[in-house]
């Protein structure tokens, strides 16, 4: 365990990779029932 272990969070931070122990965007996966924002809102 430690910096060399790519299965741990610390190892992923050191290696610069993402996965189960270090998700890329954890906030995106938390709220599934939230309404999706429009990418290009209509302008008047």
N, C-alpha and C positions, 0 to 999 in steps of 0.2 A: 504494500500500500504506500502511496505517496505520489510524488511527481511523475514517476515512470509508469504508474498503473493507469492505463487508458480507460479502465472501467469506473474509476472514481471521479468525482467532481474536480478535485484538485489536479488530477492527471489530465483531464479534458481541458482545463484552463491552461495548463502548461503546454499541452500539445496544440491548443487552438482549435479543437474539434468540438462537435456537438453530438448529442445522443440522448439516451434515456435519463442519465444522471445529470445532464446539462442541456435542457431544451433550449432551442434558439429563441423562441418567443413564448414564454409561459403565459403571458397575459392574453394572448389570442385564443388559447385553448380553454380558458376558465369559463367564459360566459358563452354558452351555445345558444341560449334563448334571446340574446340581445339582437335587436334589429340591425341589419347591415347598413352601413352608410353608403350613400350614393357617391361614386367616384367622381362624376362630373355633374354637379348640380346645374339645373337649367338657369341661365342668366336672362334677366329681363332688360 
